[in-house]
């Protein structure tokens, strides 16, 4: 679905959770705004609207994996591989979930900042 932004009010509609979830692409055609600036905002809006948090989730998983391995190497006790495996698995799940949530939150913050910039310059 293409969302055509022709005013600050149109841009603010992107902040509505239901619309932003289904908006696959945004195009900015606000009179009085330079085309270079509008193109930069368009790229940022589209990246934010399509963000799923996957990259941040993968980073969170990698950090959790490294932390589990470092913990295992640094732990001086006897090796219980079954317990370590379960702990590492849970750490990976938590790391992935936290990373994904951070990625989605960061995309939302970028979206809000771009909409605020459009509101400021379109006025």
N, C-alpha and C positions, 0 to 999 in steps of 0.2 A: 504494500500500500504506500502510495506517495503522499506525503503531507506537504502542501505548499504553504510556505510562510511568507505572508505579505505585510504583516504588521507585528508589533510587539505582542498584541493579544493572541495572534496565531502561535507565536513562539511559546507563550505561557501555557498554551494548551498541551504542549509536549510534556509538561510537568505532571499532568494528570496520569496516575499510574496505569489505568487501563489503556489509554491512547498510546503511551510510550511503549507499552509492551507489544502492541500490534503495529506500530509505525516502523516499517522496514526501511524507509528512505525518506529523507527530508530535503526539500529544495527551498532556497531562500531567494525571494524576489521582492525585497523591501526597497521602495523608492528612496533615493538619497544615500544609500550605502554603497561604498566602492565595491566593485566586482571582486577585487582581490580579497578584501575582508570577508565578503559574503561567501566566497569559495572556501576560505579557511574555516569559517564557522560551519559551513555545510559539511566539510570533512569531519570536523570534530563532533557535530551532531550525529552524523551517520555512524561514526565509530562508537559513540556512547550508546546510541539506540540499539546497535547490534551486539554490544558487549555481552558476553555470557559469563565472564569470570573464569574461563577455562585456563588462561595463561597463569593467572594468579593462583588458581587451584593447583596447577602443576608445580608452581614454585613452592607453595605450601607443602605439597607432598614431598618434594625433593628435600626441603629443609627438615621435615619430620623423619625422612629416611636417613639423612646424614646424622641427625641427632640420635636416632636409635642405634646406629652403628657406632658412633662415638661413645654413647653410654655403654654399649656392650663391650667395646674394647677397653674402656676405662674401668669397668667393673671388675673387681679382683676376686669375686666369689666363684663358686662352682657354676658350670655352664648348664642351664636348664633351657634347652633349645625350644621346647614347647612353650614355656612361659614367655621366653623372649619373642618368639614368633607372634604370640597373641598380643603382647605389649606393642610390638612394632606395627602390627596390623591396625590396632586401635589408634596408635599415634599417626599412622598414615591417613586413616579416615578423618581424624580430627584436623590434621594439618591441611588436608584437601578441602574440607568444609570451611575452615577458617579462611583459607586462601581464596576460595570462590566467593565467600561473603565479602571479603575485602575488595576483590575485583569488581563485584557488582556495585558496592558502595562507591568506589572510586569513579565508576562510570556515571553514576547518578550525580556525584559532585561535579564532574565535568559538564554534564548536561545542564545543571542548575547555573553554573558559571557562564556558559555560553548563552543561555536564555537571558541572564542578567545583562550581559554585554549587548545583546540585541535590543533589549528593552532600553538600555541607556543610550545607545546610538540611534535608535529609531525615533526617539522622542524629540 
